[in-house]
């Protein structure tokens, strides 16, 4: 029986549909009826991934995307159908990628290291895909910015005035470099010329340091061998005399009382004798403490002058002082040459050590309302040096002054050593024969600075004023008198 044309066409169309369906399933790699494992992953953005997209692991197709849905949290849930014959490690990671910038999207599985395999309905970890569109957009913006920058640079470099300004700047920089070179050459010449004076000052400082060591040794011997025994002997004799006097007065009191006479006056005398004995005992104790402090201080100054670091600091101080003096001389010379003798050089003066001899200061603290007594003895030493020994705030809290110094000029002296039992240095500046200005810095860890001025009324008496702890808000103002012998 022959088929009609319509039946032939219908049969041909049906066979074509079956062939296309078979070809589609063949190309998708999923065999009809084959068993699969269904797993899923959650992505923030599924990008251009479509249903039926390939799933690859190590470049080999192992399945296809079965569905893409939206979660309640607005994430993309991607269902994957993977062949049952493929074991996907349970710690594998799925990511959406493409074959290129314009290729189809697919899921690439990065296999894990666990031996267990994913089972149906289990979740596979995911990694967010690269946003190529945003990357391309950012690159485009960057290119536009570069174009704007290049256009600005071209506009600047194309301006003749700007180019001329740059050239002038380069010329000025070259001139500044030449001036700096000349300045350095001049500085080298000045240092070479001043080096003999600096070396001389350093050598003098070294000699003064050695003299300070000898002085401290002599002071220890004097305190231990002479001053202490002599002072104790005098106080002992005075105490014995007062004891004998007290015994005699007690005996006289007994005689007067025996004959019925008045003993009030002799009782008053006995009380005064007892007071004198108590004062002698206190004086003996204070003398022992003072001598002990002097002995300890002399040991400290010996240790200080032997310390390499402190000696180096003193060298630096001497060098700076020499440089400052040289600069002052240059300034005076410049003023003379420029203004025709406006700053006239003073006549040579006789070098005089400030406060030479024994000086006693009686000071009143106007801030606290109490008194302070200082005693210092200044005398000449070998090689043009001088020494100062004394007591700062003599009394219950006596502190030692043990310093050596040298005259830096006819009216300027530099001191260093112990001031108020602290490491420090001092400067004395005489103005004429009556006015003396002094400054002391001490306590290296927590520096303090004292400023003083003394106006001499005559050879033995002077008016004293000063300010202690200058750079602190709790500084004190002192006024008083100085007696010099």
Secondary structure as UniProt FT lines:
FT   HELIX           5..28
FT   TURN            32..33
FT   STRAND          36..43
FT   TURN            47..48
FT   TURN            51..52
FT   STRAND          54..57
FT   TURN            58..59
FT   STRAND          60..70
FT   TURN            72..73
FT   STRAND          76..83
FT   TURN            84..85
FT   TURN            90..91
FT   STRAND          93..98
FT   TURN            101..102
FT   STRAND          105..110
FT   TURN            120..121
FT   STRAND          125..127
FT   HELIX           132..157
FT   HELIX           160..221
FT   HELIX           222..227
FT   HELIX           228..258
FT   TURN            259..260
FT   HELIX           264..306
FT   HELIX           308..339
FT   TURN            354..355
FT   STRAND          357..365
FT   TURN            366..368
FT   STRAND          371..380
FT   HELIX           382..384
FT   STRAND          385..392
FT   TURN            396..397
FT   STRAND          399..407
FT   STRAND          412..419
FT   TURN            420..421
FT   STRAND          422..431
FT   TURN            432..434
FT   STRAND          435..442
FT   TURN            445..446
FT   STRAND          448..456
FT   STRAND          461..468
FT   TURN            470..471
FT   TURN            473..474
FT   STRAND          476..484
//
